[in-house]
């Protein structure tokens, strides 16, 4: 595992050195540790904020004695100093984990957490605005991490640790595009697709695929100036001809 993680880190570093924006596909969520480390090395430790969409916090101290694993990457990132806890924002948490000791560690390290209870009470858009403000508090660059189990298993069953009561894929796809277009991203990962558990029509794989396409679309929109909040092509909205760039 250590060798694999180092290969992932060095490969991501090569992508960044070439001036490209890495979009890395898992695999399990353990890959976020080496990928985000490479991003922080490139842009500066403490200068990258992460918005982490997931049903689970992934901040366990270890997994059966191993420091690396799908339940530990966010703890490793924060303990290493690559990403400050105050710039690590989690959205979509639910279920019966983490336990009290892990929650205390998260609070001590100033992680920002947004559980599904808050999202259902206040609305997803309001929570997303809070998450962005928090991720970029003293940070200059945005990293997006999408665990497909942030979506309700009715929408994304093909994952190892599904948790009922999640977001819809419509909410997530719109969100990824908006973040890439309105804020800009320096890297992204999409993880935890498990084909053996997927439905016959591969809806989870399609969701992950569309997350990548929405990130690329949002990045292209940003390059041509389409950065106004929740921009929709007028043709898609049924209200006219699309603009190729924003008027200045």
HUHU-V369054 format. One record per residue. RES is the residue in one letter. D_FIRST is the distance of its C-alpha to the first C-alpha in whole Angstrom. Layout:
res: (RES;RES)
d_first: (D_FIRST;D_FIRST)
This chain:
res: (X;X;X;X;X;X;X;X;X;X;X;X;X;X;X;X;X;X;X;X;X;X;X;X;X;X;X;X;X;X;X;X;X;X;X;X;X;X;X;X;X;X;X;X;X;X;X;X;X;X;X;X;X;X;X;X;X;X;X;X;X;X;X;X;X;X;X;X;X;X;X;X;X;X;X;X;X;X;X;X;X;X;X;X;X;X;X;X;X;X;X;X;X;X;X;X;X;X;X;X;X;X;X;X;X;X;X;X;X;X;X;X;X;X;X;X;X;X;X;X;X;X;X;X;X;X;X;X;X;X;X;X;X;X;X;X;X;X;X;X;X;X;X;X;X;X;X;X;X;X;X;X;X;X;X;X;X;X;X;X;X;X;X;X;X;X;X;X;X;X;X;X;X;X;X;X;X;X;X;X;X;X;X;X;X;X;X;X;X;X;X;X;X;X;X;X;X;X;X;X;X;X;X;X;X;X;X;X;X;X;X;X;X;X;X;X;X;X;X;X;X;X;X;X;X;X;X;X;X;X;X;X;X;X;X;X;X;X;X;X;X;X;X;X;X;X;X;X)
d_first: (0;4;5;5;6;9;10;11;12;14;15;16;18;20;21;23;24;26;28;26;25;21;21;17;17;14;13;12;13;10;10;13;12;11;14;17;16;17;20;21;21;23;25;25;24;26;27;25;26;24;25;23;24;23;24;22;21;17;18;17;17;14;13;14;13;10;10;8;9;12;14;13;13;17;17;14;16;20;19;18;21;20;22;25;25;28;27;24;26;25;28;28;27;28;28;28;25;24;26;29;27;24;27;28;25;25;29;29;26;29;26;29;29;31;31;32;35;36;36;38;41;41;39;36;38;39;35;34;36;35;32;32;35;32;29;31;33;33;30;31;28;27;23;23;21;22;20;22;23;25;28;30;29;32;31;27;27;24;21;19;21;24;27;30;32;30;31;33;31;35;34;30;31;34;32;30;32;34;32;31;35;36;34;31;28;25;22;21;19;19;17;17;19;19;22;22;24;26;29;31;32;28;29;26;25;28;27;24;26;29;27;26;29;31;29;30;33;33;32;35;38;37;37;41;42;41;40;43;41;40;42;43;44;48;48;45;47;51;52;53;51;48;48;46;46;47;50;50)
